[in-house]
Amino acid sequence: MSIPTPTRRTRRWIEDWRPEDAEFWETTGRSIARRNLVWSIFAEHVGFSVWLIWSVSSAFLLAQGFEFTPQQLFLLVALPNLVGSLLRLPYTFAVPKFGGRNWTIVSGAMLLVPTLLFAYAVQEPSTPYWVFCLIAATAGVGGGNFASSMANINFFYPAERKGTALGLNAAGGNLGVSLIQLLLPVMVGGAGIFGLVQASGSGIHLERAAYVYAGLALLATAAAWLRMDNLSTVTSSPREQMQVVKQRQTWLLSVLYIGTFGSFIGYSAAMPLLIKLNFWVPEPAPLGTGIYFAFYAFLGAGVGSLTRPFGGWLADRWGGARVTLGAFAAMTVFTLGVLWTVSQLTANPTADPAIASGNAAWFPLFLGFFLCIFAATGIGNGSVYKMIPALWRAKAERSTVPGTPERTAALTTATRQSSSALGVIGAVGAVGGFLVPLAFSAPWVADPLSATRGAFTVFTGYYLFCALMTWALYLRRPVRAHGLAAAEI
């Protein structure tokens, strides 16, 4: 075993980094990796909050006097997801180019653009819809943060700890979705928290939330500047990074990640509007005739975020493919439950308190099934992300002899490529977050409730397809012909 050399830093660059060396990891690497993980989580958390700020604020735009249709509102919550997915590729490639710490500083500062533009637009009643669309699109920079953060943390941890580390990193970011949906109604004066905090009587002030998150973006930027590190060992050319695009595994895993993460972020964005349009009656409706969306919208994202590190831990223990198959099986069953529930609803509950009261009776089942879907998406997110570095590492190990320089070089290349794959797969998966809200607002379906039923039917079929694909490619016995043992993935 080689003798660990002191870690030398120059302007926050670490020159010697060997996480697979057990002695180096115990004496030097663990504490540095943990510190970078903590502040990466914080920066990603703020980014996710900004990314999904439109998911709940769009439901308050009508209360502020803006006249938008349900289709227009669903498009507003979908646009940040589209831009965020497209930005994930350049954000991933930025880590080897500029350094993980340096790019965290830049990406944190960029969050000021969507937050300050948001604050301005919601205070101007004359702001046209197309301007809102452009501003909502800029929130996608918060979604790009996820890719660079995950790629960066992947370099810091040894193979046997990647599942848990990446799961924690992702969960901390994902919790930003839940917290923005919980706290934004309180910050803007539109609701309390289950009556524990009283709603403001001074009207809706959406700009308050924007100013809070602009301040948090500055704090995340400063924390990255002071507490994070760059790794000099992380070097890769764009051509080398793009090699993963040509590999079959990248696209197969992308299909699975559309099902897990695409569902998580898409449902998170759409859930506040789904509850409001199907279960809620505006005041002065009689008490008890409807469900107020702000009390429940945050629960789904919160459950999915908390189960993501659990999915990574399960994958480290039992294999990512087994856990992913179980996640898709659960998503199929519980989506059928949601589909059955919405089939019992009557359209347009705002037209009649009696309709709202009838729909509200089905809300506990709707919410329960939906939260189970969110839990399964979180587990699936963690297990798919465990599979990515495991597959690339297994390929490197099969093609080289242990203890040779070729093996060392192959493992280094595998780590670089798996980090690039994390970005590519994350980008493709996030496209699902754009498609899910659009499915609920299908312009060719006049009735939003009918569009919702059709969307859940399609989603059920997709989850079943992903479950069969996971079994066929990674778990059935002939899969060993690909050189992949189930335990490895």
C-alpha positions in Angstrom: 0.0 0.0 0.0 1.3 3.4 -0.9 2.2 5.9 1.9 -0.3 8.8 1.9 1.3 12.1 1.1 0.1 15.3 2.6 -2.7 17.0 0.8 -1.4 20.2 -0.8 -3.8 23.0 -1.5 -3.2 26.0 -3.7 -6.1 28.4 -3.9 -8.4 25.7 -2.7 -7.1 23.1 -5.2 -6.3 19.6 -3.8 -3.4 18.1 -5.7 -3.5 14.6 -4.2 -6.8 12.7 -4.0 -7.0 8.9 -3.7 -10.3 7.9 -2.2 -9.9 4.2 -3.1 -6.7 4.1 -1.0 -8.1 2.9 2.4 -5.4 4.5 4.5 -5.6 7.8 2.6 -9.4 7.8 3.0 -9.3 7.2 6.8 -6.5 9.7 7.5 -7.2 12.5 5.1 -10.0 11.9 2.6 -13.1 11.3 4.7 -13.2 14.6 6.6 -12.6 16.6 3.4 -15.2 14.7 1.4 -17.7 15.2 4.2 -17.2 18.9 4.4 -17.6 19.3 0.6 -20.7 17.1 0.7 -22.3 19.3 3.4 -21.9 22.6 1.5 -22.7 20.9 -1.8 -26.0 19.8 -0.3 -26.8 23.4 0.9 -26.0 25.0 -2.5 -28.0 22.3 -4.3 -30.9 22.7 -1.8 -31.2 26.4 -2.6 -30.9 25.7 -6.3 -33.8 23.2 -6.2 -35.9 25.7 -4.3 -35.4 28.3 -6.9 -36.0 25.8 -9.7 -39.4 24.9 -8.2 -40.5 28.3 -6.9 -43.1 28.5 -9.7 -44.6 25.1 -8.8 -46.5 26.7 -5.9 -46.3 30.4 -6.7 -48.3 29.8 -9.9 -51.3 28.8 -7.8 -51.2 32.2 -6.1 -51.0 34.3 -9.3 -54.8 34.4 -9.7 -55.1 35.8 -6.2 -52.8 38.6 -7.2 -55.0 39.6 -10.1 -53.3 37.7 -13.0 -55.8 36.0 -15.3 -54.3 32.8 -16.6 -55.9 29.5 -17.7 -55.1 26.2 -16.1 -53.1 25.3 -19.3 -51.1 28.5 -19.0 -50.4 27.8 -15.3 -49.2 24.2 -16.0 -46.9 25.6 -18.8 -45.4 28.0 -16.2 -44.5 25.2 -13.8 -43.2 23.1 -16.7 -40.8 25.6 -18.4 -38.2 25.6 -15.5 -38.0 21.8 -15.8 -37.3 22.0 -19.5 -34.5 24.6 -19.2 -33.1 22.8 -16.1 -32.8 19.6 -18.0 -31.0 21.2 -20.9 -28.5 22.9 -18.6 -27.5 19.7 -16.8 -25.1 18.7 -19.6 -23.0 21.9 -19.6 -23.1 22.1 -15.8 -21.8 18.5 -15.6 -18.9 19.3 -18.0 -18.1 22.5 -16.1 -16.8 20.6 -13.0 -13.7 19.2 -14.7 -13.2 22.4 -16.6 -13.4 24.9 -13.8 -13.4 22.9 -10.6 -16.3 21.8 -8.4 -15.8 24.6 -5.9 -15.5 27.3 -8.5 -18.5 26.2 -10.4 -20.6 26.0 -7.2 -19.7 29.6 -6.7 -20.8 30.6 -10.2 -23.9 28.6 -10.2 -25.0 29.9 -6.8 -24.6 33.5 -7.9 -26.6 32.8 -11.1 -29.6 32.1 -8.9 -30.0 35.8 -8.4 -31.3 36.2 -11.9 -34.5 34.2 -11.6 -35.2 35.3 -8.0 -34.9 39.1 -8.7 -36.7 38.9 -12.0 -39.5 37.0 -10.3 -39.7 39.6 -7.5 -40.1 42.4 -10.1 -42.7 40.6 -12.3 -45.2 39.6 -9.6 -45.4 43.2 -8.4 -46.4 44.5 -11.8 -50.0 43.6 -12.7 -49.4 44.6 -16.3 -46.7 42.0 -16.8 -47.8 39.9 -19.9 -47.9 36.2 -19.9 -45.0 35.8 -22.3 -42.7 37.7 -19.9 -43.7 35.3 -17.1 -42.8 32.4 -19.4 -39.3 33.9 -20.0 -38.7 34.5 -16.3 -40.0 31.0 -15.3 -37.5 29.6 -17.8 -34.6 31.3 -16.1 -35.4 29.4 -12.9 -34.0 26.4 -14.8 -30.5 27.4 -13.7 -31.5 26.0 -10.3 -32.1 22.6 -11.9 -28.6 22.7 -13.5 -27.0 22.8 -10.1 -28.0 19.3 -9.4 -25.9 17.9 -12.3 -22.7 19.7 -11.3 -23.2 18.9 -7.7 -23.6 15.2 -8.2 -20.7 15.0 -10.7 -18.5 16.8 -8.2 -19.4 14.6 -5.2 -18.9 11.5 -7.3 -15.2 12.3 -7.5 -14.8 12.8 -3.7 -16.1 9.3 -2.6 -14.8 5.7 -3.0 -17.0 3.3 -4.9 -18.5 1.5 -1.9 -19.7 4.8 -0.5 -21.0 6.5 -3.6 -24.6 5.3 -3.3 -25.0 6.7 0.2 -23.1 10.0 -0.6 -24.9 10.6 -3.8 -28.2 9.8 -2.2 -27.6 12.2 0.6 -26.5 14.9 -1.8 -29.5 14.5 -4.0 -31.9 14.2 -1.0 -30.7 17.5 0.4 -31.3 19.2 -2.9 -34.7 17.5 -3.4 -35.8 18.7 0.0 -35.6 22.2 -1.4 -38.7 21.4 -3.5 -40.7 20.4 -0.3 -39.5 23.4 1.7 -40.3 26.0 -0.9 -43.8 24.5 -1.2 -44.2 24.5 2.5 -42.8 27.9 3.3 -43.6 30.0 0.3 -47.3 30.2 1.2 -46.3 31.4 4.7 -43.7 33.9 3.4 -46.1 35.5 0.9 -49.0 35.7 3.4 -51.2 33.3 1.6 -51.5 30.5 4.3 -50.4 29.3 7.6 -49.0 25.9 8.4 -52.0 23.7 9.4 -53.1 26.6 11.6 -49.9 26.7 13.6 -48.8 29.9 11.8 -51.6 32.3 10.8 -52.0 33.5 7.3 -51.4 37.2 6.7 -54.3 39.5 6.3 -52.4 42.0 4.2 -52.8 40.1 0.9 -50.4 38.0 -1.2 -46.8 39.2 -1.6 -45.0 36.7 -3.8 -41.9 39.0 -4.0 -41.1 38.2 -0.4 -40.2 34.6 -1.2 -38.0 35.8 -4.1 -36.0 38.1 -1.8 -35.5 35.4 0.8 -34.1 33.0 -1.8 -31.9 35.7 -3.3 -30.4 36.1 0.1 -29.9 32.3 0.5 -28.3 32.2 -3.0 -25.7 34.7 -1.8 -25.1 32.7 1.4 -24.6 29.5 -0.7 -22.1 31.3 -2.9 -20.1 32.6 0.1 -20.1 29.1 1.7 -18.8 27.5 -1.4 -16.1 30.2 -1.6 -14.9 29.6 2.0 -15.5 25.9 2.6 -15.4 23.9 -0.6 -12.4 22.5 -2.6 -11.5 21.8 -6.2 -9.8 18.5 -7.2 -6.8 18.8 -9.5 -7.1 15.1 -10.3 -10.4 15.8 -12.0 -9.4 16.6 -15.5 -11.3 15.7 -18.7 -11.8 17.1 -22.1 -15.3 17.7 -23.5 -14.6 15.1 -26.2 -13.7 12.5 -23.6 -16.8 13.4 -21.5 -19.1 13.2 -24.5 -17.9 9.6 -25.2 -20.6 8.5 -22.7 -23.3 9.7 -25.2 -22.2 7.0 -27.6 -22.5 4.2 -25.0 -25.7 2.1 -24.9 -25.9 2.0 -21.1 -26.2 5.8 -20.9 -29.5 5.8 -22.8 -30.9 2.7 -21.2 -30.4 4.2 -17.8 -31.8 7.5 -19.0 -35.0 5.8 -19.8 -35.2 4.5 -16.2 -34.3 7.9 -14.8 -37.1 9.6 -16.7 -39.4 7.2 -14.9 -38.0 7.9 -11.4 -36.6 11.5 -11.3 -38.8 12.8 -14.2 -41.8 11.6 -12.2 -40.5 13.1 -8.9 -39.8 16.6 -10.3 -42.8 16.6 -12.6 -45.3 15.5 -9.9 -43.6 18.0 -7.5 -44.2 20.8 -10.0 -47.8 19.8 -10.8 -49.1 18.7 -7.4 -50.1 22.1 -6.1 -52.2 22.8 -9.2 -53.6 19.3 -9.3 -55.0 19.7 -5.7 -56.2 23.2 -6.3 -58.0 22.5 -9.6 -59.6 19.2 -8.5 -60.3 19.6 -4.7 -60.2 23.3 -3.7 -63.0 25.9 -3.6 -62.1 29.6 -3.1 -63.6 31.6 -0.3 -66.2 32.4 0.6 -67.2 28.7 0.2 -68.6 27.0 3.3 -66.0 25.6 5.6 -65.1 22.0 4.9 -66.2 22.0 1.2 -62.8 21.9 -0.3 -59.1 21.1 0.3 -56.6 24.0 0.5 -53.7 23.1 -1.7 -51.0 24.9 0.4 -51.6 22.6 3.4 -50.6 19.5 1.4 -48.6 20.4 -1.7 -45.2 20.0 0.0 -45.8 16.5 1.3 -45.0 14.6 -1.9 -41.7 16.3 -2.5 -40.8 15.9 1.1 -41.5 12.1 1.1 -39.6 11.6 -2.2 -36.6 13.5 -0.9 -36.4 11.6 2.4 -36.6 8.2 0.7 -33.8 9.0 -1.9 -30.9 8.3 0.5 -32.7 5.2 1.7 -32.8 4.1 -2.0 -29.0 4.7 -2.2 -28.4 2.7 1.0 -30.6 -0.2 -0.2 -28.7 -0.2 -3.5 -25.4 -0.3 -1.7 -26.6 -3.3 0.3 -28.8 -5.3 -2.2 -27.8 -3.9 -5.7 -29.2 -1.0 -7.6 -31.1 -3.1 -10.2 -33.1 -5.1 -7.6 -34.1 -1.9 -5.8 -35.0 -0.2 -9.0 -37.2 -3.1 -10.1 -39.0 -2.9 -6.8 -39.4 0.9 -7.1 -41.0 0.6 -10.5 -43.3 -2.2 -9.4 -44.5 0.0 -6.5 -45.0 3.0 -8.8 -47.1 1.0 -11.2 -49.4 -0.3 -8.4 -49.8 3.1 -6.7 -50.3 5.0 -9.9 -53.2 2.6 -10.6 -54.5 3.6 -7.2 -54.4 7.3 -8.0 -56.0 6.7 -11.4 -58.9 4.9 -9.7 -59.3 7.8 -7.3 -59.4 10.5 -9.9 -61.9 8.5 -11.8 -64.3 9.0 -9.0 -64.0 12.8 -9.1 -66.4 15.4 -10.8 -64.9 18.1 -12.9 -64.8 21.8 -12.0 -65.3 21.7 -8.2 -65.1 25.5 -8.1 -68.6 25.7 -9.7 -70.5 24.1 -6.9 -69.8 23.6 -3.2 -71.5 20.2 -3.4 -69.1 19.0 -6.1 -66.2 20.2 -4.0 -67.5 18.4 -1.0 -67.9 15.2 -2.9 -64.4 15.4 -4.4 -62.9 16.2 -1.0 -64.2 12.9 0.3 -61.7 11.2 -2.1 -58.8 13.4 -1.2 -57.3 11.2 1.6 -57.0 8.2 -0.8 -55.7 10.4 -3.5 -53.0 11.9 -1.2 -52.1 8.5 0.3 -51.6 6.8 -3.1 -49.7 9.9 -4.4 -47.3 9.9 -1.4 -46.6 6.2 -2.0 -45.6 7.1 -5.6 -43.3 9.8 -4.3 -41.7 7.4 -1.9 -41.0 5.0 -4.7 -39.6 7.7 -7.0 -37.2 8.7 -4.2 -36.0 5.1 -3.7 -35.7 4.6 -7.5 -33.7 7.8 -7.9 -31.2 6.6 -5.3 -30.9 3.1 -6.8 -30.5 4.3 -10.4 -27.8 6.7 -9.4 -26.0 3.8 -7.6 -26.2 1.8 -10.8 -24.4 4.4 -12.9 -20.9 4.4 -11.3 -21.2 0.7 -10.6 -21.7 -0.2 -14.3 -18.8 1.9 -15.4 -16.5 0.5 -12.7 -17.5 -3.1 -13.5 -16.7 -2.5 -17.1 -13.2 -1.2 -16.2 -12.6 -4.1 -13.9 -13.6 -6.8 -16.4 -11.1 -5.4 -19.0 -8.0 -5.1 -16.8 -5.9 -7.2 -14.3 -6.0 -6.3 -10.6 -3.0 -4.5 -9.3 -1.7 -3.3 -12.6 -1.2 0.3 -13.8 -3.8 -0.5 -16.5 -6.4 -1.2 -13.8 -5.7 2.1 -12.0 -5.9 4.1 -15.2 -9.1 2.3 -16.2 -10.8 3.0 -12.9 -9.8 6.6 -13.1 -11.3 6.8 -16.6 -14.4 5.0 -15.3 -14.9 7.6 -12.5 -14.7 10.4 -15.0 -17.0 8.8 -17.5 -19.5 7.9 -14.8 -19.6 11.5 -13.6 -20.3 12.6 -17.2 -22.9 9.9 -17.4 -24.6 11.2 -14.2 -25.0 14.6 -16.0 -26.3 13.1 -19.3 -28.7 10.7 -17.6 -29.8 13.5 -15.2 -30.4 15.8 -18.1 -32.5 13.3 -20.0 -34.4 12.3 -16.9 -35.3 15.8 -16.0 -37.1 16.2 -19.3 -39.8 14.0 -17.7 -40.3 16.9 -15.3 -41.3 19.0 -18.3 -43.5 16.4 -19.9 -45.5 15.5 -16.7 -47.1 18.9 -16.1 -47.8 19.2 -19.9 -49.6 15.9 -19.8 -51.9 17.2 -17.1 -52.8 20.2 -19.3 -53.1 18.6 -22.7 -54.5 21.4 -24.9 -56.4 18.9 -27.0 -58.5 17.8 -24.0 -61.0 20.5 -23.0 -61.6 19.1 -19.5 -58.6 19.2 -17.2 -59.9 16.3 -15.2 -60.0 14.1 -18.3 -56.5 15.1 -19.2 -55.4 14.1 -15.7 -57.0 10.7 -16.0 -55.3 10.2 -19.4 -52.0 11.2 -18.0 -52.0 8.7 -15.2 -53.0 6.0 -17.6 -49.9 6.7 -19.7 -47.7 7.0 -16.7 -48.8 3.5 -15.5 -47.8 2.0 -18.8 -44.4 3.7 -18.7 -43.6 2.4 -15.2 -44.6 -1.1 -16.2 -42.3 -0.9 -19.2 -39.4 0.3 -17.0 -39.9 -2.5 -14.6 -39.8 -5.1 -17.4 -36.7 -3.3 -18.9 -34.9 -3.4 -15.6 -35.5 -7.1 -15.2 -34.6 -8.0 -18.8 -31.4 -6.0 -19.0 -29.9 -6.3 -15.5 -31.5 -9.1 -13.4 -32.5 -12.1 -15.5 -29.9 -14.9 -15.6 -28.7 -14.4 -19.2 -27.6 -10.9 -18.2 -24.3 -12.4 -17.2 -23.6 -12.6 -20.9 -23.2 -8.9 -20.7 -20.6 -9.5 -18.0 -22.8 -7.9 -15.3 -23.5 -9.7 -12.1 -26.6 -8.6 -10.2 -24.5 -7.9 -7.1 -22.4 -5.4 -9.0 -25.3 -3.2 -10.0 
